[in-house]
Amino acid sequence: MRLDKYLKVSRLIKRRTVANEACDAERVSVNGRPQKAGYEVKVGDQISIRFGANTLKVEVLRVEDNVRKDDAAGMYREIP
């Protein structure tokens, strides 16, 4: 699954266009390297997203196309 779509489906970022823009601005990195929106997300990848001064780091646990809102948080776990 594409990185921008994963960020939207997992509800880490609200809209896919916003996720795409964040990738273009190099605010999203996977395994320590900035990635484009077309990067194929795999289980075990570590994604970090910069929101201004804050950084959110998560590890990918599942990759699914359609997920209910209640189950979206189970697609990743936060890394301190």
N, C-alpha and C positions, 0 to 999 in steps of 0.2 A: 504494500500500500504506500502511496506517496506520502511524504512527510507533511505537507499542508493538509491533506485529507485526514491523516491520523490525528493531528492537533485539533481538528474540528470534531471528529467523531468521538475522541476521548474527552472533549470539552475542556481541554487545556486553554484553547483560544476559541472565542465565540463563533467567528465566521471564517470560512475558508479563504476569502479574499484578504482578510486581516492576517491570517497565518502566512499566506503567500507573500504579503508585503514584509512581514517580519523576517522571513527567510531571505528575501532580496536585500534587506538592510543588514544582514549578517547578525541578527539578534538571536538566531537559533543555531545551536551547534549540536552535533551528534558525535559522541565518543571523542569530545575535545576538539573537533574540527567544524568550522562553519559549513553548512550544507545548503544546497539549493532546495526549492520546494519539490522537485522531482525525485529526490533521494528515496530509495526503497527502504522503509522501516522494517527492521527484523526484531524478533524477540531477543531481549538481552541488550539492545541498544540503550545508551544513556543519553538522554536529551536534556540540554539546559537552555532555558529561555530567559532572556534579560528583559525585565519590565522596569524601565527606568533604572533606579539604583538597586532594585531587588533582582535576584536570580533564582529561578525555580529549576531544580534538578530532579528528574524522574528516570526510572528504569522501566522499559517496556516489558510488560508481562504477557500481553495478548495483542494480537492484531486481528480485528474483525471489522467487516464493512458496516454492518447494521447493529447498533447497540442501543438499548433503552437508556434513558437518562439515569435511572437508578443504578445501572450496571457499568456506566462509563468510568467511574472511579476505579473499578477493578481491572482496567486495562493497563494501569501503571501503578508504581509505588514511588513515593517521594524519597529522595536520598538527602540526608542532612548535609 
